[in-house]
């Protein structure tokens, strides 16, 4: 008989292809290195088994690219293009049940 997952010992899965290849982590803080992909885990706040919701937001890399474009001569709004590219943005992972932020993935 297996014991149920406890809060504080979430089960992590990178949600690219399948959820069968999982590993157990000590704390949810270990999810920081999981990147911009949604992660299957147990929320340490509400205790539900979830797939994190990812939300992109402008971070340091986005602003650096904007300033670089501006200094490079991009005028008339072209320097705002980095704010439209998801790969340049930081990612916030949150719980879809309790809506609390679990961790941030920062590009820089």
Beta strands, then each sheet from edge to edge (+ up, - down):
strand 1: 11-14
strand 2: 23-24
strand 3: 39-42
strand 4: 49-51
strand 5: 53-57
strand 6: 90-94
strand 7: 101-105
sheet 1: 2+ 1- 3+ 4-
sheet 2: 5+ 6- 7+
end
